[in-house]
Amino acid sequence: MPYKKEFEVYETGVNQFFGYYDRSQFNQRGEGLYCRGADEFSKFDICIWDPQRGSSQTIFETSAVGYQLGNLNSWLSQEEVVVHSRVGDDICAHIVSTSNGAIIDTMDSACYAVYKGLGVLYKIENAGLDRPAYGLGAAAQKSNTVRLYDFEKHAVLYSLDSDKIGTFLGGQAHWYMEHCCFLNSQALLLLYRTSVHLSGEKKEALLLWNFEEDKITRFGDFSKMSHFKGADDVALLFGSKTNISRLGWLKNMVKKVPALDRLRTNPQIRDRVVGESYWRFKDGGFDRIKFFRDGHPTRVNDGFVFDTYETPETVRELYYLSDNQDLPQRICTVPSCVETDSTPQRTDLHPRALSCGSGFSIDFIRNGSRGFAVFRVE
């Protein structure tokens, strides 16, 4: 499916970006949320871009902004958004009016996903114990319970506590939830990982939680997961069913040797040795997509758009995979940044579906500054 860049927002010397890949940056009116500031965990403005006027307004100020997640912003309605701030050692979610920036409601946790008036609340920020680049600046974990919050009723409707997860997964390791998304209106996909390494092995589990029935099941038999997106009972995920991919100590050792690291990211190695690829869940089963480069999928136009990490040619690529196709089609390439690639400061494209038509938005970096761009179907 052909896509063409419609516009971009960029200014030398300032970072303007959205962040994570699993939520829409733009509402149905075409207004876009983004963070504007100098450096992560410093003072940032949360802004709304008006494409009709070509200008923006600031609705919130916060230091809870990381290069990977942004501020974990979500549109709750056309007039209300989810933003985050640091309150002591905690990260709190707020519902803010887009018209005047007034705080309408405050939760005592971060909000990781939003779906039709429900929000997923979780105390520990995205792998903050183990991978601080993926957090929003909280100092410590306070709770490991996942809660579903009804924004209209201002109440928690469902909860999944850590004891139940520990009993289901077993073992002596401490499990934490790193990422989640709604598969449909009754179920959540939850990626759990251990926060400690056991004999050099880091355990992972992708779970399906039917919160209306309070039922947990494993979602596939994957030993390693990285990124995934689900919607409308369809999902695309990048992972492996081979145990070697869980050996974190080996991966960390290989990454220190450039020649070996290039082998580690080689598509043939990932396919035949590590067993990593994309997998599509559809009609109740999984099929393997023979594409072996990790990225971030988002649901767009009866299919998925996903990006890649930097290539030897210092570009990142965007692909589209239709629900009815087995091979993705390349959309375009986007210049990368040699100075920040393969560091916590890297700028992943993080494609995000538009709520205002057929297309997606991405983040990019140019001359050391971040911007964002919108692509639409030609």
Secondary structure, DSSP 4 states (H G I P E B T S, - for coil): --EEEEEEE--TTSEEE-B-SSS-SB-TTS-EEEEEESSTTS-EEEEEEETTTTEEEEEEEES--BTTTBT--EESSSSEEEEEEEETTEEEEEEEETTT--EEEE-SSEEEEEETTEEEEESS-TTTTT-GGGS-S--S-----EEEEETTTTEEEEEE-HHHHHHHH-SSSPEEEEEEEESSSSEEEEEEEESS-BTTB--EEEEEEETTTTEEEE-S--SEEEEEEEETTEEEEEEES-GGGGBHHHHHHHHTSHHHHHHHT-HHHIIIII-EEEEEEETTEEEEE---S---EEE-SSEEEEE----TTSEEEEEEEETT-SS-EEEEEEE--TTTTTSTT------EE-SSSSEEEEEEEETTEEEEEEEEE-
